[in-house]
Amino acid sequence: MRIRTPVDLGALKRDRRIALGMDQKALADKIGVSRQWVVEIEKGKPRAEIGLVLRAVDALGIPLMAGDTGKTKNQDALSPIDIDSIVSAARRKRK
């Protein structure tokens, strides 16, 4: 699914939560927020704190991928980017 808006992301999270058999309160408890925060995010709240959004995505087991949307002559799909290696490299630079 291509995520283009906060509403798209909210719908994805809601669908995943339901597929996991988790209610809003259980998700809220798992990520350390209120149930109302989950309700707002699932409705597509546009100004949610990115750290909490990422925590919710992780708690739901939703993989994140980034890639170049431009195609090269040998590329028909997006190339995945290893976000874990980017984060690790950034952490090493801070130490």
N, C-alpha and C positions, 0 to 999 in steps of 0.2 A: 504494500500500500504506500502510495506517495503521500507524504504529509506536507501540506501547503499552508494550513491555517491552524490556529489554536483549536478550532472546532474539530478539525480532522484528528489532531492529536488526542483531544478529549474523547472522541468517539472510539479511537483505537484502544485507549486505556480502559474505557468502560467495557468494550467488547471482550478484551482480554481478561479483565477482572471477573466478568460474568462467566466466561469459559472456564476459569479456574475455580468457580464455585465460591467466590469470595464476595462478601457484602462490603459496602462502603466503609462501615465501621472497622472491619477487619483490616482493610487496606490502610485506613487512616492510622490505626494502631501500629501497623507494621512499619510505616514510614515516619511516624511521630508527628502527625498533624491532626487537625480536627476533621470530623466527618464532613462538616460544611466546606472545608477546603477541597476535599475530594469531589463533592457535589459541584462546586464552582469550576474545578478543572475539567470535569467531565462535560460541562456545558460549554467549555472553550474559553475560559477566562484568559484574556490576552496579556495580562501583566503579572503572571505568576512568577515566583522566584525560581530561577533556572535550577538551582541546587535541589530544591524540593521536587521539581518536575523530573529531574534526572533520577532522584531517589525513587520516585514512583515508578518510572520506567524500569529501573533495575529490579524493584520489588515484584513487578509483574513479569519479569523475564523477557522483556521486549528488547530485541537486539537493535542497536543503532549502527547505521553504516553511513558513511559519507563517501562521495565520489565526484569525479569531474563529470559534469553533464554534457560536455563537449565530446564528440566522438572522434577518435583517430581512425585512420584507414583500416586498422585491424581490430577495431573495438566496436561491438554492437551494444554492449551493456555497460552499466556503470562499473568502474573499477573500485573494489572495496579498499578502504583505508584502514590500517590497523591502528585504531584509536588508543588501544592499550600501550603500544610502543611509543606513541606520541606523548601520552601522559607520563609514562615512565621516564622518557628522556627529559621532559620538563621538570620532573621531580629531582632528577639527578643534577640538573643545572642549578637548582635552588640550594642544594646542600653545599 
